[in-house]
Amino acid sequence: MSVRALSIHGHFYQPPREDPVSGLIPRETGATPYRNWNERIHAECYLPNAQLGNFEKISFNIGPTLFSWMKSYDPSVSRLIVAQDQANLRQYGVGNAMAQAYNHTILPLASWEDKVTQVEWGIADFVHQYGHKPLGMWLPETAVDMETLNVLAEHGIEFTILAPWQAESNHLDVTEPYRVALAAGKSISVFFYHQGLSTGVSFNPHLTINADEFVRNMVLPTYLPEKERRGEPQLLIIASDGELYGHHQQFRDRFLAHLVNGASSNLGLEKSYPALWLKKYPARKWTSIREATSWSCLHGVERWRGDCDCTQGDGRWKGYLRQAFNRLVYQVDKVYTDTLLTYKIEPWKLRNAYIQAILGEVLAGDLINQHAGRKLEQGSVNQIRTLLEAQRERQRIYTSCGWFYDDFSRLEPRNCVAYAAQAIRLTMVATGIDLSTQFQADMKYVVSHRTRQRGDKVFQTEMQKTLPVNLFH
């Protein structure tokens, strides 16, 4: 009898909610009785799933910025999650956790330099948290293009997970991984999740009331009988937002626990995850991917750069917001690179390495001096570090959540504007160059179709905040 295996993938992620000046999450009334949504979702999802041991039995990724918050808020839970990945690492030689591009940036819309930074920061954060290198990386919104896959492979990433419609194939078999050919003779493995099961789990709560019935009535019929007759192994992946299990749908953390502990094994299904499956059954077929596609926008990546049919109401603000950010980022980067080159420092190498200082692995001053190849004066170190912090903020402005929802009046896009304002303030502190005028002019075209709130007014409010007097001293 051939092997039939099941893998549940949970993409655990929350948008950054911290005020860029204070570093604290403001009180969010909708999260009552908790102070903010991070705390509420933690209580309803991350905590119970960790206590139930679910992270050991599934494939998962946790957004680096979310995991950083969790380590500060409830380190016992982050330790539990890491321990569950390490249990698999000890038993099978490969863990079940995947890395994630650091700031949840839509990578097909990012420059090559930003793709590299997002991947390098994501890998460095994973190693810092889990203690070993990642074999897989989750792409935000599974948004993909060939340049992104090449960057993954160049950094030692062996696989990712995509939606089935992202394959350039009319006869895709989602029960096994495929290889995608890349530049310079490289390739990467891609797993495609099962569309019907993943959509059902995500959007039909009635399917996930009883785990035994779910396996019997929904999962078992999806395996391919012809492959079973030939004795070929099959892996089904069900992928969804991890917050489904306990937050979006109450009690689904317990459903998941029974699904991976008894309901599947009782009916002859093995538990697996992509890294372990590749170790046993390397990809044997090849496919191409459809450029600039994603799992949550059937129009590719239009949801994050313009007015597509995924957006209800007037979505033109999204295009204006991205245009304003792109122009600002060009200016922030020019100031950064021009300044770094005066010190004969390679700017992108230093930015990529700056994750070590963000994670507290090295002192920022030591890292800067190392890349300068000499000990700089303290004033110069402070200037460079301030510009690096501006780069950190300008990475945050591209967080995908800023464009995901229908209206600009939501918290997520306004947070992205706050990070843009912080990048402008830091650049001005470091160099005296004020980049606010053009950005404010661009932002007046970003308008909420519900409240008529304008982007330039939001930006003005954010610019009224003041930086700490003792910045980096």
The 8 nearest C-alpha neighbors of each residue, nearest first, counted from 0:
[[1, 230, 2, 227, 228, 231, 3, 229],
 [0, 2, 230, 227, 232, 231, 3, 228],
 [1, 3, 232, 233, 4, 0, 231, 269],
 [4, 2, 233, 268, 232, 234, 269, 1],
 [5, 3, 269, 234, 268, 270, 233, 271],
 [4, 6, 235, 270, 234, 271, 236, 269],
 [7, 5, 236, 271, 272, 270, 235, 57],
 [6, 8, 237, 57, 236, 58, 238, 9],
 [9, 7, 58, 238, 59, 57, 237, 6],
 [10, 8, 241, 59, 240, 239, 11, 238],
 [9, 11, 240, 241, 60, 59, 239, 12],
 [12, 10, 241, 61, 9, 60, 240, 242],
 [11, 13, 62, 61, 65, 10, 14, 241],
 [12, 14, 65, 15, 11, 62, 37, 64],
 [15, 13, 16, 400, 12, 398, 411, 65],
 [16, 14, 17, 13, 64, 65, 414, 398],
 [15, 17, 24, 14, 18, 414, 25, 411],
 [18, 16, 24, 23, 22, 15, 19, 25],
 [17, 19, 22, 23, 20, 21, 24, 16],
 [20, 18, 22, 21, 17, 418, 421, 417],
 [19, 21, 18, 22, 466, 421, 464, 465],
 [22, 20, 23, 18, 19, 17, 24, 467],
 [21, 23, 18, 17, 19, 20, 24, 16],
 [24, 22, 17, 21, 18, 25, 19, 16],
 [23, 25, 17, 16, 18, 26, 22, 35],
 [26, 24, 27, 23, 18, 17, 35, 16],
 [25, 27, 34, 35, 28, 24, 30, 33],
 [28, 26, 35, 29, 30, 34, 25, 36],
 [27, 29, 30, 31, 26, 35, 34, 32],
 [30, 28, 27, 31, 36, 35, 32, 33],
 [29, 31, 36, 35, 28, 33, 27, 39],
 [32, 30, 33, 29, 28, 34, 35, 27],
 [31, 33, 30, 34, 39, 28, 29, 35],
 [34, 32, 31, 30, 39, 35, 38, 36],
 [33, 35, 26, 27, 30, 31, 38, 32],
 [36, 34, 27, 30, 26, 37, 38, 33],
 [35, 37, 39, 30, 38, 40, 27, 34],
 [38, 36, 40, 39, 35, 41, 13, 16],
 [39, 37, 41, 36, 40, 35, 33, 42],
 [38, 40, 36, 42, 41, 33, 37, 30],
 [41, 39, 43, 37, 42, 44, 38, 246],
 [40, 42, 45, 38, 39, 44, 43, 46],
 [43, 41, 39, 40, 46, 44, 38, 45],
 [44, 42, 40, 246, 245, 41, 39, 45],
 [43, 45, 245, 41, 246, 40, 46, 47],
 [46, 44, 41, 48, 47, 49, 42, 43],
 [45, 47, 49, 42, 48, 44, 41, 76],
 [48, 46, 50, 49, 44, 45, 51, 43],
 [49, 47, 51, 53, 45, 50, 46, 252],
 [48, 50, 52, 46, 47, 51, 80, 53],
 [49, 51, 47, 52, 48, 46, 79, 53],
 [50, 52, 48, 49, 53, 47, 256, 253],
 [53, 51, 49, 50, 54, 55, 48, 83],
 [52, 54, 56, 48, 55, 51, 256, 49],
 [55, 53, 56, 52, 57, 83, 49, 80],
 [56, 54, 83, 53, 52, 84, 57, 87],
 [55, 57, 53, 54, 259, 270, 58, 52],
 [58, 56, 7, 54, 55, 8, 6, 59],
 [57, 59, 8, 95, 272, 7, 96, 9],
 [60, 58, 9, 96, 8, 10, 97, 57],
 [59, 61, 97, 10, 96, 98, 11, 99],
 [60, 62, 11, 12, 63, 66, 10, 59],
 [61, 63, 12, 65, 64, 99, 66, 11],
 [64, 62, 66, 65, 101, 67, 61, 124],
 [63, 65, 67, 66, 62, 68, 15, 102],
 [66, 64, 68, 62, 67, 63, 13, 69],
 [67, 65, 69, 63, 68, 64, 70, 62],
 [66, 68, 64, 70, 65, 69, 63, 71],
 [67, 69, 65, 71, 66, 70, 72, 64],
 [68, 70, 66, 72, 71, 67, 73, 65],
 [71, 69, 74, 67, 68, 73, 77, 72],
 [70, 72, 68, 69, 73, 74, 67, 66],
 [71, 73, 69, 70, 68, 74, 38, 67],
 [74, 72, 75, 69, 70, 76, 71, 77],
 [75, 73, 70, 77, 76, 71, 78, 72],
 [74, 76, 78, 73, 77, 79, 70, 80],
 [77, 75, 79, 78, 74, 73, 46, 80],
 [76, 78, 74, 80, 79, 75, 70, 81],
 [79, 77, 75, 81, 76, 80, 82, 74],
 [80, 78, 76, 82, 77, 81, 49, 75],
 [81, 79, 77, 83, 82, 78, 49, 54],
 [80, 82, 78, 84, 83, 79, 129, 85],
 [83, 81, 85, 79, 80, 84, 78, 86],
 [84, 82, 55, 86, 80, 81, 85, 54],
 [85, 83, 81, 94, 86, 82, 87, 95],
 [84, 86, 88, 82, 87, 83, 89, 81],
 [85, 87, 83, 89, 84, 88, 82, 90],
 [88, 86, 90, 94, 85, 89, 84, 91],
 [87, 89, 94, 93, 92, 85, 86, 91],
 [90, 88, 86, 87, 92, 91, 85, 93],
 [91, 89, 87, 88, 92, 86, 93, 85],
 [90, 92, 93, 88, 87, 89, 275, 94],
 [91, 93, 88, 89, 90, 94, 87, 275],
 [94, 92, 88, 91, 275, 274, 87, 95],
 [95, 93, 88, 87, 84, 96, 85, 92],
 [94, 96, 58, 84, 272, 97, 87, 274],
 [97, 95, 59, 60, 94, 84, 58, 98],
 [98, 96, 60, 135, 136, 59, 133, 137],
 [97, 99, 136, 125, 60, 133, 137, 121],
 [100, 98, 137, 136, 121, 101, 62, 138],
 [99, 101, 121, 117, 118, 103, 138, 102],
 [100, 102, 121, 117, 120, 63, 99, 103],
 [103, 101, 104, 398, 395, 100, 117, 394],
 [104, 102, 139, 398, 101, 100, 399, 105],
 [103, 105, 398, 102, 399, 106, 397, 139],
 [106, 104, 108, 107, 399, 139, 142, 103],
 [105, 107, 109, 108, 104, 114, 142, 147],
 [108, 106, 109, 144, 291, 143, 105, 142],
 [109, 107, 106, 105, 110, 300, 291, 304],
 [110, 108, 106, 107, 113, 114, 111, 105],
 [111, 109, 113, 112, 114, 108, 106, 107],
 [110, 112, 114, 113, 115, 109, 146, 147],
 [113, 111, 115, 110, 114, 116, 347, 109],
 [114, 112, 116, 110, 115, 111, 109, 117],
 [113, 115, 111, 117, 112, 116, 106, 109],
 [114, 116, 118, 112, 113, 117, 119, 111],
 [117, 115, 113, 119, 351, 118, 114, 120],
 [116, 118, 100, 101, 114, 120, 115, 119],
 [117, 119, 121, 100, 115, 116, 120, 122],
 [120, 118, 116, 122, 121, 117, 115, 123],
 [121, 119, 123, 117, 118, 122, 101, 354],
 [120, 122, 101, 100, 118, 124, 119, 99],
 [121, 123, 125, 119, 124, 120, 118, 98],
 [124, 122, 120, 126, 125, 121, 119, 127],
 [123, 125, 127, 121, 122, 126, 120, 128],
 [126, 124, 122, 128, 127, 123, 98, 129],
 [125, 127, 130, 131, 123, 132, 129, 124],
 [126, 128, 124, 125, 130, 129, 123, 358],
 [129, 127, 125, 126, 130, 124, 81, 131],
 [130, 128, 126, 81, 131, 125, 127, 85],
 [129, 131, 126, 127, 128, 132, 125, 85],
 [132, 130, 126, 129, 133, 125, 127, 128],
 [131, 133, 126, 134, 125, 130, 122, 129],
 [134, 132, 135, 98, 97, 131, 122, 125],
 [133, 135, 156, 157, 132, 158, 274, 97],
 [136, 134, 158, 97, 159, 156, 133, 157],
 [137, 135, 98, 99, 97, 159, 138, 156],
 [136, 138, 99, 159, 98, 139, 97, 160],
 [137, 139, 141, 100, 142, 99, 140, 136],
 [140, 138, 103, 141, 142, 105, 104, 137],
 [139, 141, 142, 293, 294, 138, 295, 105],
 [142, 140, 138, 293, 139, 294, 161, 143],
 [143, 141, 293, 140, 292, 139, 105, 138],
 [144, 142, 291, 107, 292, 141, 147, 290],
 [143, 145, 290, 291, 147, 146, 107, 148],
 [144, 146, 148, 147, 149, 290, 143, 181],
 [145, 147, 149, 148, 144, 150, 111, 107],
 [148, 146, 150, 145, 149, 144, 143, 151],
 [147, 149, 151, 145, 150, 146, 152, 144],
 [150, 148, 146, 152, 147, 151, 153, 181],
 [149, 151, 147, 153, 148, 152, 146, 154],
 [152, 150, 148, 156, 154, 149, 153, 147],
 [151, 153, 156, 155, 149, 154, 150, 148],
 [152, 154, 150, 151, 155, 149, 156, 185],
 [155, 153, 152, 151, 156, 150, 119, 118],
 [154, 156, 152, 153, 157, 151, 134, 133],
 [155, 157, 152, 134, 151, 135, 154, 158],
 [158, 156, 134, 187, 135, 188, 155, 152],
 [159, 157, 188, 135, 189, 187, 156, 134],
 [158, 160, 189, 136, 135, 137, 190, 161],
 [161, 159, 190, 189, 191, 137, 192, 158],
 [162, 160, 191, 141, 190, 163, 165, 192],
 [161, 163, 191, 165, 164, 294, 192, 194],
 [164, 162, 191, 165, 166, 192, 161, 194],
 [165, 163, 166, 162, 167, 289, 168, 294],
 [166, 164, 289, 163, 162, 288, 292, 167],
 [167, 165, 288, 164, 168, 289, 163, 287],
 [166, 168, 288, 287, 289, 165, 286, 169],
 [169, 167, 166, 170, 171, 286, 287, 164],
 [168, 170, 171, 167, 166, 164, 172, 163],
 [171, 169, 168, 172, 167, 173, 166, 286],
 [170, 172, 168, 169, 173, 163, 166, 167],
 [173, 171, 174, 175, 170, 176, 191, 163],
 [172, 174, 191, 175, 171, 193, 192, 235],
 [175, 173, 234, 233, 235, 172, 176, 222],
 [174, 176, 173, 234, 233, 172, 177, 190],
 [177, 175, 190, 282, 189, 188, 178, 191],
 [178, 176, 284, 282, 285, 189, 188, 286],
 [177, 179, 188, 285, 187, 282, 189, 284],
 [178, 180, 186, 187, 286, 287, 285, 188],
 [179, 181, 186, 185, 178, 187, 182, 184],
 [182, 180, 186, 185, 149, 184, 179, 183],
 [181, 183, 184, 185, 149, 180, 186, 145],
 [184, 182, 185, 181, 186, 180, 149, 153],
 [183, 185, 182, 181, 186, 180, 187, 149],
 [184, 186, 181, 183, 182, 180, 187, 152],
 [185, 187, 180, 181, 179, 178, 184, 188],
 [186, 188, 179, 157, 178, 158, 152, 189],
 [189, 187, 178, 158, 177, 157, 179, 176],
 [190, 188, 159, 177, 158, 176, 160, 178],
 [189, 191, 176, 160, 161, 159, 192, 177],
 [192, 190, 161, 163, 162, 173, 160, 189],
 [191, 193, 236, 237, 162, 194, 238, 173],
 [194, 192, 196, 195, 236, 237, 197, 173],
 [193, 195, 197, 196, 198, 192, 163, 162],
 [196, 194, 198, 197, 193, 199, 200, 237],
 [195, 197, 199, 198, 194, 193, 200, 237],
 [198, 196, 237, 200, 194, 238, 199, 195],
 [199, 197, 201, 195, 200, 196, 194, 202],
 [200, 198, 196, 203, 197, 201, 202, 195],
 [199, 201, 197, 198, 202, 203, 196, 207],
 [202, 200, 198, 199, 239, 197, 203, 243],
 [201, 203, 199, 200, 198, 204, 197, 206],
 [202, 204, 199, 205, 206, 200, 201, 207],
 [205, 203, 206, 207, 202, 200, 208, 248],
 [206, 204, 203, 207, 208, 209, 200, 199],
 [207, 205, 204, 203, 208, 213, 200, 199],
 [208, 206, 205, 204, 209, 210, 200, 213],
 [207, 209, 205, 206, 210, 254, 204, 251],
 [208, 210, 212, 211, 207, 213, 254, 206],
 [209, 211, 213, 258, 212, 254, 262, 214],
 [212, 210, 262, 214, 213, 209, 215, 258],
 [211, 213, 215, 214, 210, 209, 216, 217],
 [212, 214, 210, 217, 211, 216, 215, 209],
 [215, 213, 218, 211, 212, 217, 216, 219],
 [216, 214, 212, 213, 219, 217, 211, 218],
 [215, 217, 213, 212, 214, 218, 219, 220],
 [218, 216, 213, 214, 215, 219, 220, 221],
 [217, 219, 214, 221, 220, 215, 216, 213],
 [218, 220, 221, 215, 222, 214, 217, 216],
 [221, 219, 218, 222, 217, 216, 215, 223],
 [220, 222, 219, 218, 223, 217, 235, 196],
 [223, 221, 220, 219, 224, 233, 218, 174],
 [222, 224, 226, 225, 221, 227, 220, 233],
 [225, 223, 227, 226, 228, 222, 229, 221],
 [224, 226, 228, 227, 223, 229, 230, 231],
 [227, 225, 229, 231, 228, 224, 223, 230],
 [226, 228, 224, 230, 229, 225, 1, 231],
 [229, 227, 225, 226, 230, 224, 231, 1],
 [228, 230, 226, 227, 231, 225, 1, 224],
 [229, 231, 1, 227, 228, 0, 226, 232],
 [232, 230, 226, 1, 229, 227, 233, 2],
 [233, 231, 2, 1, 3, 230, 234, 227],
 [232, 234, 174, 3, 4, 175, 2, 231],
 [235, 233, 4, 174, 5, 175, 3, 236],
 [234, 236, 5, 174, 6, 4, 193, 237],
 [237, 235, 192, 6, 7, 193, 5, 238],
 [236, 238, 197, 7, 192, 193, 8, 196],
 [239, 237, 8, 197, 7, 9, 192, 236],
 [240, 238, 9, 241, 201, 197, 10, 8],
 [239, 241, 10, 242, 9, 243, 11, 238],
 [240, 242, 9, 11, 10, 243, 244, 239],
 [243, 241, 244, 246, 240, 44, 247, 11],
 [242, 244, 247, 241, 248, 246, 240, 245],
 [245, 243, 251, 252, 242, 241, 246, 248],
 [244, 246, 249, 44, 252, 251, 250, 43],
 [247, 245, 43, 248, 242, 44, 243, 40],
 [246, 248, 243, 242, 245, 249, 244, 251],
 [249, 247, 245, 246, 243, 251, 244, 250],
 [248, 250, 245, 251, 246, 247, 244, 252],
 [251, 249, 245, 252, 253, 248, 254, 244],
 [252, 250, 244, 254, 245, 253, 249, 248],
 [253, 251, 244, 245, 255, 250, 254, 48],
 [254, 252, 256, 251, 255, 250, 257, 51],
 [253, 255, 251, 257, 252, 256, 210, 258],
 [254, 256, 258, 252, 253, 257, 251, 259],
 [255, 257, 253, 254, 258, 259, 53, 260],
 [258, 256, 260, 254, 261, 255, 259, 262],
 [257, 259, 262, 255, 210, 256, 260, 263],
 [260, 258, 257, 256, 263, 261, 255, 56],
 [261, 259, 257, 258, 256, 262, 264, 263],
 [262, 260, 264, 257, 263, 265, 258, 259],
 [261, 263, 258, 211, 265, 264, 257, 210],
 [262, 264, 268, 265, 266, 261, 258, 259],
 [265, 263, 268, 267, 266, 261, 262, 269],
 [266, 264, 262, 263, 267, 261, 268, 211],
 [267, 265, 264, 263, 268, 262, 215, 214],
 [266, 268, 264, 265, 269, 263, 3, 4],
 [269, 267, 264, 4, 263, 3, 266, 5],
 [270, 268, 4, 264, 5, 3, 271, 267],
 [271, 269, 5, 4, 6, 268, 259, 56],
 [270, 272, 6, 5, 4, 269, 276, 275],
 [271, 273, 58, 6, 275, 274, 276, 95],
 [272, 274, 276, 275, 277, 271, 58, 190],
 [275, 273, 277, 276, 272, 93, 278, 95],
 [276, 274, 278, 277, 273, 272, 93, 279],
 [275, 277, 273, 279, 278, 274, 280, 272],
 [278, 276, 281, 280, 274, 279, 275, 273],
 [277, 279, 275, 276, 280, 281, 274, 93],
 [278, 280, 276, 277, 281, 275, 274, 282],
 [279, 281, 277, 276, 278, 282, 232, 283],
 [282, 280, 277, 283, 278, 279, 276, 176],
 [281, 283, 177, 176, 284, 178, 280, 188],
 [282, 284, 281, 177, 285, 178, 176, 280],
 [285, 283, 177, 282, 178, 286, 176, 175],
 [286, 284, 178, 177, 179, 283, 287, 180],
 [285, 287, 179, 178, 177, 167, 288, 166],
 [288, 286, 167, 179, 166, 289, 285, 168],
 [289, 287, 166, 167, 165, 290, 286, 179],
 [288, 290, 165, 167, 166, 292, 291, 287],
 [289, 291, 144, 292, 288, 143, 145, 165],
 [290, 292, 144, 143, 299, 107, 300, 142],
 [293, 291, 299, 142, 290, 300, 143, 165],
 [294, 292, 142, 141, 299, 140, 295, 296],
 [293, 295, 162, 141, 140, 296, 142, 292],
 [296, 294, 293, 140, 297, 141, 299, 302],
 [297, 295, 298, 299, 293, 294, 302, 300],
 [296, 298, 299, 295, 293, 294, 292, 309],
 [299, 297, 296, 301, 300, 307, 292, 302],
 [298, 300, 292, 297, 291, 293, 296, 301],
 [299, 301, 302, 292, 303, 291, 298, 293],
 [302, 300, 304, 303, 305, 299, 298, 307],
 [301, 303, 300, 304, 307, 305, 296, 403],
 [304, 302, 402, 301, 300, 305, 403, 317],
 [303, 305, 318, 301, 317, 302, 321, 300],
 [306, 304, 318, 317, 301, 315, 302, 307],
 [305, 307, 314, 315, 317, 302, 310, 308],
 [308, 306, 309, 302, 301, 310, 305, 314],
 [307, 309, 310, 306, 311, 298, 302, 314],
 [310, 308, 307, 302, 311, 296, 297, 298],
 [311, 309, 405, 308, 307, 314, 312, 306],
 [312, 310, 405, 309, 313, 308, 314, 406],
 [311, 313, 314, 310, 405, 448, 406, 449],
 [312, 314, 315, 448, 311, 306, 316, 310],
 [315, 313, 306, 316, 317, 310, 312, 305],
 [314, 316, 306, 317, 318, 313, 305, 319],
 [317, 315, 445, 319, 314, 318, 446, 320],
 [318, 316, 305, 320, 315, 319, 304, 314],
 [317, 319, 305, 304, 321, 320, 316, 315],
 [318, 320, 322, 316, 317, 321, 445, 323],
 [321, 319, 317, 323, 322, 318, 316, 445],
 [322, 320, 324, 318, 323, 319, 325, 304],
 [321, 323, 319, 325, 320, 324, 318, 326],
 [324, 322, 320, 326, 441, 321, 325, 319],
 [325, 323, 321, 327, 322, 326, 328, 320],
 [324, 326, 328, 322, 327, 323, 321, 329],
 [327, 325, 329, 323, 324, 328, 322, 330],
 [326, 328, 324, 330, 329, 325, 331, 323],
 [329, 327, 331, 325, 330, 326, 332, 324],
 [328, 330, 332, 326, 327, 331, 333, 325],
 [329, 331, 333, 327, 328, 332, 334, 326],
 [332, 330, 328, 334, 333, 329, 327, 335],
 [333, 331, 335, 329, 330, 334, 328, 336],
 [332, 334, 330, 336, 335, 331, 337, 329],
 [333, 335, 337, 331, 332, 336, 338, 330],
 [336, 334, 332, 338, 333, 337, 339, 386],
 [335, 337, 339, 333, 338, 346, 334, 332],
 [338, 336, 334, 340, 335, 339, 333, 341],
 [339, 337, 335, 341, 336, 340, 334, 342],
 [340, 338, 336, 342, 344, 341, 337, 346],
 [339, 341, 343, 342, 337, 344, 338, 336],
 [340, 342, 338, 339, 343, 337, 344, 336],
 [341, 343, 340, 339, 344, 371, 338, 379],
 [344, 342, 340, 341, 339, 345, 371, 346],
 [343, 345, 371, 339, 342, 340, 346, 370],
 [344, 346, 348, 347, 349, 343, 340, 339],
 [347, 345, 349, 348, 336, 339, 344, 350],
 [348, 346, 350, 349, 345, 351, 112, 116],
 [347, 349, 351, 350, 346, 345, 352, 370],
 [348, 350, 352, 346, 347, 351, 353, 345],
 [351, 349, 347, 353, 352, 348, 346, 387],
 [352, 350, 348, 116, 349, 353, 347, 354],
 [351, 353, 349, 354, 350, 355, 348, 356],
 [354, 352, 350, 355, 356, 351, 349, 357],
 [353, 355, 357, 356, 352, 120, 358, 351],
 [354, 356, 360, 353, 358, 357, 361, 352],
 [357, 355, 359, 361, 363, 353, 358, 354],
 [358, 356, 354, 359, 355, 353, 360, 363],
 [359, 357, 355, 356, 360, 354, 124, 127],
 [360, 358, 356, 357, 361, 355, 362, 354],
 [359, 361, 355, 358, 356, 362, 357, 127],
 [362, 360, 356, 359, 355, 363, 366, 365],
 [361, 363, 365, 364, 356, 366, 359, 360],
 [362, 364, 366, 356, 365, 367, 361, 384],
 [365, 363, 367, 366, 362, 380, 368, 384],
 [364, 366, 368, 362, 367, 363, 369, 361],
 [365, 367, 369, 363, 364, 368, 362, 370],
 [368, 366, 364, 370, 369, 365, 371, 363],
 [369, 367, 371, 374, 365, 370, 366, 373],
 [368, 370, 366, 372, 367, 371, 365, 373],
 [371, 369, 367, 372, 368, 344, 366, 349],
 [372, 370, 368, 344, 373, 369, 367, 343],
 [371, 373, 369, 370, 368, 374, 344, 367],
 [374, 372, 371, 368, 375, 369, 370, 367],
 [375, 373, 368, 376, 372, 371, 369, 365],
 [376, 374, 373, 368, 379, 380, 377, 371],
 [375, 377, 379, 378, 380, 374, 381, 368],
 [378, 376, 380, 379, 381, 375, 364, 382],
 [379, 377, 381, 380, 376, 382, 375, 383],
 [378, 380, 382, 376, 377, 381, 375, 383],
 [379, 381, 377, 383, 382, 378, 364, 384],
 [382, 380, 378, 384, 379, 383, 385, 377],
 [381, 383, 429, 379, 385, 380, 384, 378],
 [384, 382, 386, 380, 385, 381, 387, 379],
 [383, 385, 387, 381, 386, 382, 380, 388],
 [384, 386, 388, 382, 387, 383, 429, 425],
 [385, 387, 389, 383, 388, 384, 426, 335],
 [388, 386, 384, 390, 389, 385, 383, 391],
 [387, 389, 391, 385, 390, 386, 384, 392],
 [388, 390, 422, 386, 392, 387, 391, 425],
 [391, 389, 387, 393, 388, 392, 394, 386],
 [390, 392, 388, 394, 389, 393, 387, 395],
 [393, 391, 395, 389, 394, 418, 390, 422],
 [392, 394, 390, 396, 395, 391, 422, 389],
 [395, 393, 391, 392, 396, 397, 390, 102],
 [396, 394, 392, 393, 397, 398, 102, 418],
 [395, 397, 415, 393, 394, 398, 418, 419],
 [396, 398, 395, 104, 399, 394, 415, 401],
 [399, 397, 104, 103, 395, 396, 400, 102],
 [398, 400, 401, 104, 402, 103, 397, 105],
 [401, 399, 403, 402, 398, 411, 14, 412],
 [400, 402, 412, 411, 399, 403, 398, 415],
 [403, 401, 303, 400, 404, 399, 317, 412],
 [404, 402, 400, 401, 399, 303, 302, 405],
 [405, 403, 402, 406, 310, 400, 401, 409],
 [406, 404, 310, 311, 314, 403, 312, 407],
 [405, 407, 408, 447, 404, 409, 448, 449],
 [406, 408, 447, 409, 412, 446, 316, 405],
 [409, 407, 406, 447, 410, 452, 450, 413],
 [410, 408, 407, 411, 406, 412, 413, 404],
 [409, 411, 413, 412, 414, 408, 407, 401],
 [410, 412, 401, 414, 413, 409, 400, 415],
 [413, 411, 401, 415, 414, 410, 407, 409],
 [412, 414, 416, 410, 415, 411, 417, 409],
 [415, 413, 417, 411, 416, 412, 410, 418],
 [414, 416, 396, 412, 418, 417, 413, 401],
 [415, 417, 419, 413, 414, 418, 420, 458],
 [418, 416, 414, 420, 415, 419, 461, 421],
 [417, 419, 421, 415, 392, 420, 416, 396],
 [420, 418, 416, 422, 421, 417, 396, 393],
 [421, 419, 417, 423, 418, 422, 462, 424],
 [420, 422, 418, 424, 423, 419, 425, 417],
 [423, 421, 389, 419, 425, 420, 392, 424],
 [422, 424, 420, 426, 421, 425, 434, 427],
 [425, 423, 421, 427, 426, 422, 428, 420],
 [424, 426, 428, 422, 427, 389, 423, 385],
 [425, 427, 429, 423, 424, 428, 386, 430],
 [426, 428, 431, 432, 424, 430, 433, 425],
 [429, 427, 425, 426, 431, 430, 424, 385],
 [430, 428, 382, 426, 427, 385, 425, 431],
 [429, 431, 427, 432, 428, 426, 382, 334],
 [430, 432, 427, 428, 429, 433, 426, 425],
 [433, 431, 427, 430, 434, 426, 428, 429],
 [434, 432, 427, 435, 431, 423, 426, 436],
 [435, 433, 436, 423, 432, 437, 438, 330],
 [434, 436, 438, 433, 437, 439, 423, 420],
 [437, 435, 439, 438, 434, 440, 433, 441],
 [438, 436, 440, 439, 435, 441, 434, 327],
 [437, 439, 441, 435, 440, 436, 442, 323],
 [440, 438, 442, 455, 436, 441, 437, 435],
 [439, 441, 437, 438, 442, 443, 436, 455],
 [442, 440, 438, 323, 439, 443, 437, 444],
 [441, 443, 455, 454, 439, 444, 445, 440],
 [442, 444, 455, 454, 445, 441, 440, 453],
 [445, 443, 442, 446, 441, 319, 316, 454],
 [446, 444, 316, 454, 442, 443, 319, 453],
 [445, 447, 453, 452, 451, 316, 444, 454],
 [448, 446, 451, 407, 452, 449, 450, 408],
 [447, 449, 451, 450, 313, 446, 406, 312],
 [450, 448, 447, 451, 406, 408, 452, 407],
 [449, 451, 452, 447, 448, 408, 446, 453],
 [452, 450, 447, 448, 446, 449, 453, 408],
 [453, 451, 447, 450, 446, 408, 454, 456],
 [454, 452, 446, 456, 455, 445, 443, 451],
 [453, 455, 442, 445, 457, 456, 443, 458],
 [454, 456, 442, 443, 458, 439, 457, 453],
 [457, 455, 459, 458, 454, 453, 460, 452],
 [458, 456, 454, 460, 455, 459, 461, 453],
 [457, 459, 455, 461, 456, 460, 454, 462],
 [460, 458, 456, 462, 461, 457, 455, 463],
 [461, 459, 457, 458, 463, 462, 456, 464],
 [460, 462, 458, 463, 459, 417, 464, 420],
 [463, 461, 459, 464, 460, 420, 458, 465],
 [464, 462, 461, 460, 465, 459, 458, 420],
 [463, 465, 462, 461, 466, 460, 20, 421],
 [466, 464, 463, 467, 20, 462, 468, 424],
 [465, 467, 468, 20, 464, 470, 424, 425],
 [468, 466, 470, 469, 465, 20, 21, 471],
 [467, 469, 470, 466, 465, 472, 471, 428],
 [470, 468, 472, 467, 471, 466, 381, 465],
 [469, 471, 467, 472, 468, 466, 385, 381],
 [472, 470, 469, 381, 385, 384, 467, 468],
 [471, 469, 470, 381, 468, 377, 378, 467]]
